[in-house]
């Protein structure tokens, strides 16, 4: 027993085992094997390393966006002249990454709380029984009083009076001058894994340049000042069409950086996408077209509280930051190489299947590849523990 344990330990430490290999001279199998290996090699080099950059680790950025609109608009509605500045046409005014620029509006001035008839149309009535007091209609402007106004044949409501009439949208848009407004975008990104911070005000973008530049995809791709009309055009929209009923545009700031080269090559790229409000959408029966919301300015006229109601049609702008930074890392490199070496085994498996199951001489190849043994238990102290009969 002691000698068996000693022999086992000796065999474990001082003997080396290697798989048995059979060299098969078969052109078809050899060509299949080399083609598979060549395909695997092309996959590893072309896809894993060149296209997918499998030798680099990746990180996404933590970003911050600040925006500022500039420009002045002018309207003359029924002889009433008015100048609109940034505080009037940008909602909200804090410079967020998502905001609305007003391009058209319906104004209802001098509203005060009281009782008045609804607009003709959806709220018609023939008697007081059609206007149940204390109830609301989903598309109504207030609480019904139970009275049917004979003059208008509509229900009387307790609401801000006179009620808004938004049936006729101004055409052309009242603030067509918005096409010349400018948008300044300031964006900062940080890649925490690599400790890299970048701003869209990259090298060469100084105060003097910003004071004169205007973004253009070809001649000034890094300028952070954009003309609103150009943004609409680059997103695929027509300005007058989208300005009338509103819409939404996405500005994508793309930070795709290879940090294995100089950091100055890490620069933003701006893309513009029309989200909705596209004039190519020909379905005029859509339930909701454009983008709008209501905004009220309250004031006191003597002792009476009044308000000016604005139904605002505008262009909603969403500034979206996309980021991906890459840098060489030994761990993903070794992982990619190891997985590629493992895939080379596919060639062996396929060729073995061809040899053992498809070729006419498959029985001959089986006998050459496998060594069959018959083991007979003998005296434990015997030097020969087994006998082999080769088939």
C-alpha positions in Angstrom: 0.0 0.0 0.0 2.8 2.3 0.9 4.6 1.6 -2.3 1.4 2.3 -4.3 1.1 5.8 -2.7 4.7 6.5 -3.3 4.5 5.5 -6.9 1.3 7.6 -7.4 3.0 10.7 -6.0 6.1 10.0 -8.0 4.0 9.7 -11.2 2.1 12.9 -10.4 5.2 15.0 -9.9 7.7 13.5 -12.3 5.6 12.4 -15.3 4.1 14.6 -18.1 1.1 13.6 -20.2 0.4 14.9 -23.7 -2.5 14.2 -26.0 -2.0 11.8 -28.8 -2.1 13.4 -32.2 -2.9 11.8 -35.6 -1.6 13.5 -38.8 -4.2 13.0 -41.5 -3.2 13.6 -45.1 -6.5 14.6 -46.6 -6.8 17.6 -48.8 -10.5 18.3 -48.3 -10.2 18.1 -44.5 -7.0 20.2 -44.5 -8.6 22.9 -46.6 -11.7 22.9 -44.4 -9.6 23.2 -41.3 -7.5 26.1 -42.7 -10.6 28.0 -43.9 -12.2 27.8 -40.5 -9.0 28.9 -38.8 -8.7 31.7 -41.3 -12.3 32.8 -40.6 -11.7 32.7 -36.9 -8.5 34.8 -37.3 -10.3 37.3 -39.4 -13.1 37.6 -36.8 -10.6 38.1 -34.0 -8.5 40.7 -35.8 -11.3 42.4 -37.8 -14.3 42.4 -35.5 -12.9 42.0 -32.0 -9.8 44.2 -32.2 -10.4 46.6 -35.1 -14.1 47.2 -35.0 -15.1 46.5 -31.4 -11.8 47.7 -30.0 -11.6 44.6 -27.8 -8.2 45.7 -26.4 -9.7 48.8 -24.7 -11.8 49.4 -21.6 -14.7 51.8 -21.9 -16.4 54.4 -19.8 -19.4 56.7 -20.1 -19.4 60.3 -19.0 -21.1 62.3 -16.3 -22.3 65.5 -18.1 -23.7 68.9 -17.4 -25.5 71.2 -20.0 -26.1 74.9 -19.8 -28.0 76.8 -22.5 -28.7 80.4 -23.3 -31.0 82.0 -25.9 -30.5 85.4 -27.4 -32.6 87.5 -29.7 -35.5 89.9 -29.9 -38.9 89.4 -31.5 -41.5 91.9 -32.7 -45.3 91.5 -33.3 -48.0 93.8 -34.4 -51.5 92.2 -33.7 -54.5 94.4 -34.5 -52.4 97.5 -34.2 -50.8 96.5 -30.9 -47.0 96.5 -31.2 -44.9 94.5 -28.8 -41.3 93.5 -28.5 -40.5 90.0 -27.1 -37.1 89.3 -25.4 -35.7 86.1 -23.9 -37.6 86.5 -20.6 -40.9 86.4 -22.7 -40.3 83.6 -25.1 -38.2 81.0 -23.4 -39.8 78.5 -20.9 -38.3 77.8 -18.4 -35.8 80.6 -18.3 -33.1 78.8 -16.2 -31.0 77.6 -19.1 -31.9 73.9 -18.8 -31.0 71.1 -21.2 -34.7 71.0 -22.2 -36.7 74.2 -22.9 -39.3 75.7 -25.3 -38.9 78.7 -27.6 -42.2 80.3 -28.3 -42.9 80.9 -32.1 -46.7 81.4 -32.1 -49.4 82.2 -29.6 -53.1 82.9 -28.9 -53.6 85.6 -26.3 -56.7 86.2 -24.2 -56.4 89.4 -22.2 -58.4 90.8 -19.3 -59.8 87.5 -18.0 -61.4 87.6 -14.5 -63.3 85.1 -12.4 -67.0 85.1 -13.2 -69.9 83.5 -15.1 -69.9 83.4 -18.9 -71.1 81.2 -21.7 -69.0 78.5 -23.3 -67.9 78.7 -26.9 -70.3 77.3 -29.5 -69.4 73.8 -30.7 -68.9 71.0 -28.2 -71.0 72.5 -25.4 -74.2 73.4 -27.1 -77.5 73.2 -25.3 -81.2 73.6 -25.9 -82.4 73.9 -22.3 -81.1 74.1 -18.7 -81.5 70.4 -18.4 -78.5 70.0 -20.8 -76.3 71.9 -18.4 -76.2 70.0 -15.1 -75.1 72.4 -12.3 -71.9 71.6 -10.4 -70.6 69.3 -13.1 -67.6 69.6 -15.4 -67.0 68.6 -19.0 -63.7 67.2 -19.9 -63.1 69.8 -22.6 -64.9 72.6 -20.9 -63.4 75.8 -19.3 -65.1 75.7 -15.9 -67.9 74.4 -13.7 -71.4 74.5 -15.2 -74.0 76.6 -13.4 -77.1 74.8 -14.7 -78.1 77.7 -17.1 -78.3 77.4 -20.8 -77.5 80.8 -22.4 -80.1 81.4 -25.1 -78.0 83.9 -27.0 -75.1 81.5 -27.7 -77.1 78.2 -27.0 -74.2 77.1 -24.8 -73.9 76.2 -21.2 -72.9 78.9 -18.7 -69.8 78.2 -16.6 -68.0 79.6 -13.6 -64.6 80.2 -15.1 -62.0 82.8 -16.1 -64.1 85.0 -18.4 -64.2 85.6 -21.3 -63.2 82.0 -22.1 -60.3 81.3 -24.5 -61.1 80.9 -28.2 -58.3 78.8 -29.7 -60.1 77.6 -32.8 -58.1 79.8 -35.2 -54.3 79.5 -35.0 -52.4 82.5 -36.4 -51.0 81.8 -39.8 -48.3 82.8 -40.6 -46.8 82.4 -37.1 -46.6 85.7 -35.1 -43.0 85.2 -34.1 -41.3 84.3 -37.4 -38.4 86.4 -36.3 -37.5 83.5 -33.9 -35.7 82.0 -36.9 -32.9 84.4 -36.2 -32.6 83.7 -32.5 -29.3 82.2 -31.4 -28.6 79.4 -28.9 -25.4 79.1 -26.9 -24.6 75.6 -25.5 -22.0 75.0 -22.8 -21.4 71.3 -22.1 -18.9 69.6 -19.7 -18.2 65.9 -19.5 -16.2 63.8 -17.1 -15.0 60.2 -17.6 -14.5 59.1 -14.0 -12.8 55.8 -14.8 -10.0 57.6 -16.7 -10.0 60.8 -14.7 -10.6 62.9 -17.9 -12.7 66.1 -18.0 -13.6 67.9 -21.3 -15.7 70.9 -22.3 -17.2 71.7 -25.7 -15.2 74.9 -25.5 -12.2 73.0 -26.7 -8.8 74.3 -27.7 -9.2 77.3 -30.0 -12.7 78.1 -28.9 -12.0 81.4 -27.0 -14.1 84.5 -26.2 -13.1 86.2 -29.5 -14.1 83.2 -31.6 -17.4 82.8 -29.8 -18.2 86.4 -30.4 -18.1 86.0 -34.2 -18.7 82.3 -35.0 -22.0 80.6 -36.0 -22.2 76.8 -36.1 -22.0 75.1 -39.5 -21.5 71.4 -40.0 -18.6 71.9 -42.4 -17.0 75.3 -41.9 -17.5 75.7 -38.1 -18.4 72.3 -36.6 -17.1 73.1 -33.1 -18.8 76.5 -32.7 -21.2 76.3 -29.7 -23.6 79.0 -31.0 -26.5 77.9 -33.2 -29.0 79.8 -35.2 -32.5 78.5 -34.4 -33.4 78.5 -38.1 -30.4 76.4 -38.9 -31.2 73.9 -36.1 -34.7 73.4 -37.6 -33.3 73.0 -41.1 -30.6 70.5 -40.1 -33.3 68.5 -38.2 -35.2 68.1 -41.5 -38.1 70.5 -40.7 -39.5 73.6 -42.4 -39.4 76.5 -40.0 -42.7 78.1 -40.9 -44.5 74.8 -40.6 -43.1 73.9 -37.2 -43.4 77.4 -35.9 -47.1 77.5 -36.5 -48.2 74.6 -34.3 -44.9 73.7 -32.6 -42.8 70.6 -32.4 -39.7 69.0 -30.8 -36.1 68.8 -31.9 -33.3 66.8 -30.3 -29.7 68.1 -30.3 -27.3 65.3 -29.6 -23.8 66.1 -28.4 -21.7 63.0 -29.2 -18.5 62.5 -27.2 -16.7 59.4 -28.7 -13.1 59.6 -27.6 -10.1 57.4 -28.1 -7.9 58.3 -25.1 -4.9 56.3 -26.4 -4.2 59.4 -28.6 -3.7 63.0 -27.6 -6.6 64.4 -25.4 -7.0 67.3 -27.8 -8.6 64.9 -30.3 -11.5 64.3 -27.9 -14.0 66.7 -29.3 -17.8 66.9 -29.5 -19.9 66.3 -32.6 -23.4 67.8 -32.9 -26.3 66.0 -34.5 -29.8 67.3 -35.0 -33.0 65.1 -35.0 -36.6 66.1 -35.6 -38.6 64.3 -32.9 -42.1 65.4 -33.9 -43.7 68.1 -36.0 -42.4 66.7 -39.3 -44.2 68.2 -42.3 -43.8 64.8 -44.1 -46.4 63.4 -41.7 -49.4 63.7 -44.0 -52.0 62.2 -41.6 -54.0 65.3 -40.8 -56.4 63.3 -38.6 -53.9 62.8 -35.9 -55.3 63.3 -32.4 -52.6 65.8 -31.4 -50.4 67.8 -33.7 -47.5 70.0 -32.7 -46.5 71.2 -29.3 -48.3 73.7 -27.1 -49.1 74.7 -23.5 -50.8 77.5 -21.6 -49.2 80.2 -19.5 -51.0 82.9 -17.4 -49.7 86.2 -16.1 -51.8 87.4 -13.1 -52.2 91.0 -12.1 -54.6 93.3 -10.1 -56.8 95.8 -11.8 -58.0 98.0 -8.9 -59.2 95.4 -6.5 -60.1 92.8 -9.1 -57.7 90.0 -9.9 -57.2 89.5 -13.6 -54.9 87.5 -15.9 -53.6 87.4 -19.4 -53.7 83.9 -20.8 -51.3 82.7 -23.5 -51.6 79.5 -25.4 -48.0 79.1 -26.5 -47.0 77.2 -29.6 -43.2 76.6 -29.6 -40.2 74.5 -30.5 -39.2 72.2 -27.7 -35.4 71.6 -27.7 -33.9 68.6 -25.9 -30.1 68.6 -25.6 -29.0 65.0 -25.2 -25.4 64.0 -24.4 -24.0 60.7 -25.6 -20.6 59.6 -24.6 -18.1 56.7 -24.9 -14.4 56.9 -24.0 -11.9 54.1 -24.7 -8.4 53.4 -23.5 -6.0 50.5 -23.7 -6.3 47.9 -20.9 -4.3 44.7 -20.6 -7.2 42.8 -19.0 -9.7 43.0 -21.9 -6.9 42.5 -24.3 -5.9 39.2 -22.7 -9.6 38.2 -22.4 -10.1 38.9 -26.1 -7.0 36.9 -27.1 -8.0 34.0 -24.8 -11.5 33.8 -26.2 -10.1 33.9 -29.7 -7.7 31.0 -29.0 -10.6 29.1 -27.6 -12.7 29.6 -30.8 -9.9 28.0 -32.8 -11.0 24.7 -31.3 -14.1 24.9 -33.5 -11.9 23.9 -36.5 -10.8 20.7 -34.7 -14.4 19.8 -33.8 -15.7 20.3 -37.3 -12.8 18.4 -38.9 -13.2 15.5 -36.5 -16.9 15.3 -37.4 -16.0 15.2 -41.1 -13.3 12.5 -40.5 -15.3 10.2 -38.2 -18.8 10.4 -39.7 -18.7 11.8 -43.3 -15.7 10.5 -45.2 -15.8 7.0 -46.8 -12.7 5.9 -44.8 -14.3 6.9 -41.5 -13.7 3.5 -39.8 -10.0 3.6 -40.7 -9.7 7.1 -39.2 -11.5 6.0 -36.1 -9.0 3.2 -35.5 -6.2 5.6 -36.0 -7.6 8.3 -33.7 -8.8 6.1 -30.8 -6.7 3.4 -29.0 -9.0 0.8 -27.4 -7.7 -1.2 -24.4 -8.9 -4.2 -22.4 -8.0 -4.0 -18.7 -7.7 -7.2 -16.5 -7.4 -6.8 -12.8 -4.2 -8.7 -11.6 -2.3 -9.1 -8.4 -1.9 -5.7 -6.8 1.9 -6.4 -6.2 2.4 -7.3 -9.8 4.5 -4.8 -11.8 2.0 -4.9 -14.8 -1.3 -3.5 -13.7 -3.1 -4.1 -17.0 -2.8 -5.6 -20.4 -3.7 -3.8 -23.6 -5.2 -5.4 -26.6 -5.2 -3.0 -29.6 -8.1 -3.5 -31.9 
